Amino acid sequence: MSGFASRADGALLAGLCATAARRLGWNVWAIRVLAVIGLLLQPLVVGGGYLLAAVAVGWWKNRDGATAQSKPAGAGPKETAGLADSRLEARGRRIAELERRFRALERESAAADQRDAG
């Protein structure tokens, strides 16, 4: 199924719990625990609902190339994907900036090594 190929970051199975947690601003493990409790109490209802939701979310994501994930405006996919708290978003941006600077230093170092070897 093509809907399962574009799963949310941190997704297990179809990524429904990760997507729901991101949209609701909840902890993904809290959603997963609730899903497991629901499966234990009402396996046919919750299991069937999970499968229907997986198909529906997969269809919705592939409908027009849009994804159901919500990301902060102007943020790249790796910098702040799914960070609900503004402090975490700031940390994500800082980490992305440090990673960019680190990559630049690596390139400079590699260029210097090539100059010294040549």
C-alpha positions in Angstrom: 0.0 0.0 0.0 1.4 3.4 -0.9 -0.1 5.0 2.2 2.3 3.2 4.5 5.3 4.4 2.5 4.9 8.0 3.7 4.6 7.4 7.4 5.1 10.0 10.0 8.5 10.4 11.7 8.7 8.1 14.7 6.0 5.9 13.3 5.3 2.3 14.3 3.0 0.3 12.1 0.9 2.7 10.1 1.9 5.8 12.1 -1.6 6.7 13.3 -0.5 7.2 16.9 2.4 9.4 15.9 0.2 11.4 13.6 -2.5 11.8 16.2 0.0 12.7 18.9 1.6 15.4 16.7 -1.8 16.9 15.8 -3.1 16.8 19.4 0.2 17.9 21.0 0.3 14.8 23.2 3.1 12.4 23.9 3.2 9.7 21.3 3.6 7.0 24.0 0.5 8.1 25.8 -1.5 7.7 22.6 0.1 4.3 22.0 -0.8 3.2 25.6 -4.4 4.3 25.1 -4.5 2.4 21.8 -3.1 -0.8 23.4 -5.6 -0.5 26.3 -8.4 0.0 23.7 -7.2 -3.1 21.8 -7.3 -5.2 25.0 -10.7 -4.0 26.0 -12.4 -3.9 22.6 -10.1 -5.7 20.1 -12.6 -5.9 17.2 -13.8 -2.3 17.4 -10.5 -0.7 18.0 -8.5 -3.0 15.7 -11.1 -2.5 12.9 -11.1 1.3 13.5 -7.3 1.3 13.4 -7.2 -0.5 10.1 -9.9 1.8 8.6 -8.0 4.8 9.9 -4.7 3.5 8.4 -6.3 3.1 5.0 -8.0 6.5 5.2 -4.9 8.3 6.4 -2.9 6.6 3.7 -5.4 7.6 1.0 -5.6 11.2 2.4 -1.8 11.6 2.4 -1.5 10.4 -1.2 -4.7 12.1 -2.5 -2.9 15.3 -3.7 0.6 14.8 -2.4 -0.2 16.6 0.9 0.7 15.1 4.2 -1.3 15.1 7.4 1.7 16.2 9.5 1.7 19.7 10.9 5.0 21.4 10.9 6.0 24.9 12.0 6.0 27.5 9.1 9.4 27.9 7.5 10.9 24.8 9.2 12.7 22.2 7.2 11.6 18.5 7.6 14.5 17.6 9.9 14.9 20.8 12.0 11.6 20.9 14.0 9.4 18.1 12.7 6.6 17.5 15.1 7.9 19.6 18.0 4.9 21.0 19.8 6.6 23.2 22.4 8.2 26.4 21.3 11.3 25.7 23.5 11.8 22.4 21.7 11.4 24.2 18.4 14.1 26.7 19.4 16.3 23.8 20.4 15.6 22.0 17.1 16.6 25.2 15.2 19.8 25.5 17.3 20.7 21.9 16.6 20.1 22.4 12.9 22.3 25.5 12.9 25.1 23.7 14.8 24.8 20.7 12.4 25.1 23.2 9.4 28.2 24.8 10.9 29.7 21.4 11.6 29.2 20.3 8.0 30.9 23.5 6.8 33.9 22.9 9.1 34.1 19.3 7.7 34.1 20.7 4.1 36.9 23.2 5.0 38.9 20.5 6.7 38.6 18.2 3.7 39.6 21.0 1.4 42.7 21.7 3.6 43.6 18.1 3.6 43.4 17.9 -0.2 45.6 21.1 -0.5 48.2 19.6 1.9 48.2 16.2 0.1 48.5 17.8 -3.4 
